[in-house]
Amino acid sequence: MSTDIKVPTLGESVTEATIGEWFKKVGDTVAIDEPLVELETDKVTIEVPSPVAGVLEAISAESGDTVEVGALIGAVAEGGAGAAPAAKAETKSEAKAEAPAAEAKAEPAPAAASEMPAAPSAAKMMAEKNVDPASVEGSGKRGQVLKEDVQAAIAKPAPAKAAPAAVRAPSSAGDAEREERVKMTRLRQTIARRLKDAQNTAAMLTTFNEVDMKPVMDLRSSYKELFEKKHGVKLGFMGFFTKAVTHALKEVPAVNAEIDGDELVYKNFAHIGVAVGTEKGLVVPIVRDADQMSIAEIEKEIGRLGRSARDGQLTMADMQGGTFTISNGGVYGSLMSTPILNAPQSGILGMHKIQERPIVVNGEIVIRPMMYLALSYDHRIVDGKDAVTFLVRIKESLEDPQRLVLDL
């Protein structure tokens, strides 16, 4: 008996994925829940486990293929050992033979989708915002346009008229032989698109300050062993920075807001995104309700999200809903940078390398461990005064960390 392997539901608004790597070959035995194949979406990478124990009987979608949710990508024969190679060849030949018919059937899909009326809330919003229904791509059943689709269409920047993709000049014969071309993953394509969209949409500006890290370093040095013993997690700097950010967001709510059409949406909560570098690119998992958490709880959650990111185990829920982002380029040695907004958020904080520098304290030159801070913000929402105030509040909290403990 064969059990089909299909593309699982990948999360809200995600309708397709790219086949990454098959961990098994046709004919290999597999255990129940053993990972069979890796799927790459534009947000996360997930593994599809085997629903039964048996033999991988067929693979009908190869690495690099784009597949929709629910698509058949393989089959596992329960028990027994397999006559799989033939099955694979047969499956591939059948797939090729059926491809023209599938393409022919796919052509009228847009017409069918247009016959499905938009959801009432979506139709109302399109009328209110003067949005052309033809410009909105529906993500509901049978292509129905939902309210979220209209919001996405409104937020999407108008395409540039004269900005075709740059065509790379051909390399010389000698250089071409030493070049390697690698197809961009869906995650990398999404990172590129989102960052460029943020630059094209937001009125992005960056303001800088510096913070004396000695008070935090002294506090951390005094209590790190006791902290780890009690909470089971190391006391790092991210807990202090995240807590300082949540305090500053309460004082300057514009930095925690976003634009939705012609409205400003103020968030009365703080879901803090923490940028994490992985082998496949930058991801930003979310520490939810960080403003309600202690430093120990924040450190535990950041640790969990960091491990999940490096192991490729982040879920869609881990990645959605952030209101502000923290990026720590200092771990790679960056001394100063201008981080790009994580749209539709209106602010992102860049942390940098701690470096000893001479500064003046009470009229005397002293050596202190200093860090440059950078706040990139959307000037459409955040005024310069608010941006500077926000960064100064973070500086004050870190240079007097007792304020964080006392909630001042």
C-alpha positions in Angstrom: 0.0 0.0 0.0 1.4 3.4 -1.0 0.9 6.6 1.0 1.2 9.9 -0.9 3.6 12.6 0.2 2.0 16.1 -0.3 3.1 19.6 0.4 1.6 20.5 3.8 -0.2 23.7 4.7 2.6 26.2 5.1 0.9 29.0 7.0 -1.3 32.0 6.3 -0.8 33.6 2.8 1.9 31.0 1.8 0.6 29.1 -1.2 3.8 27.6 -2.7 7.3 26.4 -1.9 10.5 25.3 -3.6 11.8 21.8 -3.2 15.1 22.1 -1.4 16.9 18.8 -0.6 15.6 15.3 -0.6 17.1 13.5 2.3 16.3 10.1 0.9 16.6 8.4 -2.5 14.0 6.2 -4.2 14.4 2.8 -2.7 15.6 3.9 0.7 13.9 2.7 3.8 12.3 5.4 6.0 11.0 5.4 9.5 7.7 7.1 10.6 8.2 10.8 11.1 11.7 10.7 9.6 12.4 13.8 7.5 12.1 13.1 3.8 12.4 16.5 2.0 13.2 20.1 2.8 10.8 22.8 1.5 11.8 26.4 1.2 9.2 29.1 1.4 9.6 32.9 1.2 9.6 33.0 5.0 10.9 29.7 6.5 12.5 26.4 5.6 10.6 23.3 6.8 11.1 19.5 6.7 8.3 17.2 5.6 8.4 13.9 7.6 7.3 10.5 6.4 3.7 9.7 7.6 4.5 5.9 7.6 7.4 3.5 7.9 8.4 1.8 4.7 10.3 2.5 1.4 10.4 5.7 -0.5 8.6 4.6 -3.7 8.6 7.6 -5.9 9.8 11.2 -6.2 7.6 13.4 -8.4 9.2 16.8 -7.7 12.9 17.4 -7.9 15.1 19.9 -6.1 14.4 23.4 -7.4 10.9 22.6 -8.5 8.1 25.0 -7.4 5.2 23.2 -5.9 1.8 24.4 -4.5 0.3 23.5 -1.2 -1.4 20.1 -1.4 0.7 19.1 -4.5 1.9 15.5 -4.7 5.7 15.3 -4.4 6.3 11.6 -3.7 5.0 8.4 -2.3 6.1 5.9 0.4 5.3 2.2 0.2 4.4 0.8 3.6 6.6 -2.1 4.8 8.5 -4.0 2.2 11.6 -3.2 0.2 11.2 -1.7 -3.0 11.0 -1.8 -6.6 11.5 1.8 -6.5 13.9 2.9 -9.3 11.4 1.8 -11.9 8.6 3.6 -10.0 10.7 6.8 -10.0 11.3 6.6 -13.8 7.7 5.8 -14.4 6.5 8.7 -12.2 8.9 11.1 -13.9 7.8 10.0 -17.4 4.2 10.3 -16.4 4.8 13.8 -15.0 6.4 14.8 -18.3 3.6 13.3 -20.4 0.9 15.0 -18.3 2.7 18.4 -18.1 1.2 19.8 -21.3 -2.3 18.8 -20.2 -1.7 20.3 -16.8 -0.6 23.6 -18.4 -3.6 23.6 -20.7 -5.9 23.2 -17.7 -4.1 25.9 -15.8 -4.7 28.6 -18.4 -8.3 29.4 -17.7 -7.6 29.7 -13.9 -7.5 33.5 -13.9 -11.0 33.7 -15.4 -12.3 31.2 -12.9 -10.8 33.2 -10.0 -12.3 36.4 -11.3 -15.8 34.8 -11.1 -15.5 34.4 -7.4 -16.8 37.7 -5.8 -14.6 39.5 -3.4 -15.3 39.1 0.3 -17.7 41.9 1.5 -15.0 43.5 3.7 -12.6 43.4 0.8 -15.1 45.0 -1.6 -15.9 47.7 0.9 -12.2 48.5 1.4 -11.5 48.6 -2.4 -14.4 51.0 -2.8 -13.3 53.3 0.0 -9.6 53.3 -1.1 -10.3 53.5 -4.8 -8.4 50.3 -5.5 -8.8 48.7 -8.9 -10.1 45.1 -8.3 -8.0 43.9 -11.2 -4.9 44.9 -9.4 -5.6 42.8 -6.4 -4.5 39.1 -6.3 -6.9 37.0 -4.3 -5.5 34.4 -1.8 -8.8 32.9 -0.6 -10.5 29.8 -1.9 -10.9 29.8 -5.7 -9.0 33.0 -5.8 -11.4 35.1 -3.7 -10.0 38.5 -2.8 -9.9 38.9 1.0 -9.4 42.1 3.1 -5.8 41.1 3.7 -5.2 41.0 0.0 -6.5 44.6 -0.4 -4.3 45.8 2.4 -1.3 44.2 0.8 -2.1 45.8 -2.5 -2.4 49.2 -0.9 0.9 48.8 0.9 2.7 47.6 -2.1 4.8 50.4 -3.7 4.0 51.4 -7.3 6.4 49.7 -9.7 9.1 51.8 -11.2 8.5 52.6 -14.8 12.0 52.5 -16.2 13.8 50.1 -13.9 14.2 46.9 -15.7 16.4 44.2 -14.1 20.0 45.1 -14.7 21.6 42.8 -17.3 25.1 41.8 -16.3 27.8 42.4 -18.8 29.4 39.2 -20.1 32.6 38.1 -18.4 35.8 37.5 -20.3 36.4 33.9 -21.3 39.1 33.4 -18.7 36.9 34.8 -15.9 33.8 32.9 -16.9 35.5 29.6 -16.4 36.2 30.5 -12.8 32.7 31.8 -11.9 30.0 29.7 -10.2 26.3 30.4 -10.6 24.0 29.4 -7.8 20.2 29.9 -8.0 18.9 32.2 -5.2 16.8 30.4 -2.6 13.3 31.6 -2.1 14.3 33.0 1.3 17.2 35.0 -0.2 14.9 36.3 -3.0 12.4 37.4 -0.4 15.0 39.1 1.7 16.2 41.0 -1.4 12.7 42.0 -2.4 11.6 43.1 1.1 14.7 45.2 1.8 14.4 47.0 -1.6 10.7 47.5 -1.0 11.4 49.1 2.4 13.9 51.5 0.7 11.4 52.4 -2.0 8.5 52.9 0.3 9.7 54.4 3.6 11.2 57.8 4.1 14.1 56.1 5.9 16.6 58.0 8.0 19.1 56.9 10.6 20.2 58.7 13.8 23.2 57.7 16.0 24.3 57.8 19.6 26.8 55.9 21.7 26.4 54.2 25.0 28.9 53.5 27.8 28.6 49.7 28.4 30.6 49.6 31.6 27.5 49.7 33.9 25.8 46.8 32.1 29.1 44.8 31.9 29.8 45.3 35.6 26.3 44.2 36.5 26.5 41.2 34.2 29.9 40.2 35.6 28.6 40.4 39.2 25.5 38.3 38.7 26.1 36.1 35.6 26.9 32.9 37.6 24.0 33.3 40.0 21.7 34.2 37.1 22.6 31.1 35.1 22.3 28.9 38.1 18.8 30.2 38.9 17.4 30.6 35.4 19.3 28.0 33.5 20.3 30.5 30.8 23.3 32.7 30.3 23.0 36.5 31.0 23.8 38.2 27.7 23.4 41.8 26.4 20.2 41.1 24.4 18.0 40.9 27.5 19.1 44.4 28.6 18.8 45.9 25.1 15.3 44.3 24.5 14.1 45.6 27.9 15.5 49.0 27.2 13.7 49.1 23.8 10.4 48.2 25.4 10.7 51.0 27.9 11.6 53.5 25.2 8.7 52.3 23.0 6.2 53.1 25.7 7.5 56.7 25.9 7.7 57.1 22.1 4.8 55.1 20.7 5.3 56.4 17.1 8.4 54.1 16.8 6.1 51.2 17.5 3.5 52.1 14.9 3.0 51.4 11.2 1.1 53.0 8.2 -1.9 51.2 6.9 -3.2 53.1 3.9 -4.1 56.6 5.2 -4.2 55.5 8.8 -1.6 55.1 11.5 -1.7 51.9 13.6 -0.3 52.3 17.1 0.6 49.0 18.8 -0.1 48.8 22.5 2.2 45.8 22.8 5.8 45.1 21.9 6.6 42.1 19.8 10.4 42.5 19.3 12.1 40.9 16.3 15.6 39.7 16.8 17.6 39.4 13.6 19.5 36.1 13.4 22.0 35.2 10.7 21.8 31.6 9.4 23.6 29.7 6.6 20.6 30.4 4.4 20.2 34.1 5.2 18.9 36.6 7.7 15.7 35.7 9.6 13.9 37.7 12.2 12.0 35.6 14.8 9.8 37.4 17.3 9.9 37.7 21.0 6.2 38.3 21.7 5.0 40.6 24.5 8.6 41.4 25.4 7.3 44.4 27.4 5.6 41.9 29.8 8.7 39.7 30.3 11.6 39.8 32.7 15.1 39.9 31.5 15.5 36.2 32.3 12.3 35.3 30.3 13.6 37.4 27.3 17.0 35.6 27.4 15.3 32.2 27.5 13.1 33.1 24.5 15.9 34.5 22.5 17.9 31.4 23.1 15.1 29.2 22.0 14.5 31.2 18.8 18.2 31.3 18.0 18.5 27.5 18.2 15.4 27.0 16.1 16.8 29.5 13.5 20.1 27.7 13.2 18.4 24.3 13.1 15.9 25.4 10.5 13.0 24.7 12.9 11.4 28.1 13.0 7.6 28.1 12.5 5.5 30.6 10.7 4.2 31.7 14.1 7.8 32.5 15.2 8.2 34.9 12.3 5.0 37.0 12.1 3.7 40.0 13.9 6.8 41.9 14.9 6.5 45.6 15.8 10.1 46.6 16.2 13.5 44.9 15.3 16.9 44.7 16.9 19.9 43.8 14.8 23.3 43.0 16.4 26.0 43.5 13.8 28.5 43.8 16.7 28.8 40.0 17.0 30.5 40.1 13.5 32.7 43.0 14.4 30.7 45.9 12.9 31.6 49.2 14.4 28.8 51.3 12.8 26.0 50.7 10.2 22.7 52.0 9.0 20.2 49.1 9.3 17.3 48.8 6.9 13.7 48.8 8.2 11.8 45.5 8.4 8.6 46.7 6.7 6.0 47.6 7.7 7.7 48.4 11.0 8.8 52.0 11.5 12.0 51.4 13.5 15.0 49.1 13.8 17.9 49.4 16.3 21.4 48.5 15.3 23.8 47.3 18.0 27.5 47.3 17.3 30.9 46.2 18.5 31.9 47.2 22.1 35.3 48.9 21.8 37.4 50.7 24.3 37.7 54.4 23.5 38.8 57.6 25.3 35.9 59.7 26.4 35.5 62.7 28.8 33.8 62.0 32.1 33.5 64.9 34.7 36.2 66.8 32.9 38.7 63.9 32.7 39.7 61.6 29.9 39.0 58.0 30.7 38.9 54.7 28.8 35.5 53.1 28.6 33.9 50.2 26.6 31.7 52.1 24.2 29.1 51.0 21.7 27.6 53.0 18.8 23.8 52.7 18.5 21.9 53.3 15.2 18.2 53.8 14.9 16.8 53.7 11.4 13.2 55.0 11.3 10.4 55.9 8.9 10.3 59.6 8.8 6.7 59.5 7.5 5.7 58.4 11.0 8.5 59.3 13.3 9.7 62.9 13.7 13.4 63.6 14.3 12.7 64.7 17.8 11.0 61.4 18.7 13.8 59.4 17.1 16.5 61.1 19.1 14.5 60.9 22.3 13.9 57.2 21.7 17.7 56.5 21.3 18.6 58.7 24.3 16.1 56.7 26.5 17.8 53.5 25.5 21.2 55.0 26.3 20.0 56.2 29.7 18.6 52.8 30.5 21.8 51.0 29.6 24.1 53.4 31.4 21.9 53.1 34.5 20.6 49.5 34.3 18.8 49.7 37.7 16.2 51.8 35.8 15.3 48.6 33.9 14.8 46.6 37.1 12.8 49.4 38.8 10.8 50.0 35.6 11.8 53.7 35.4 
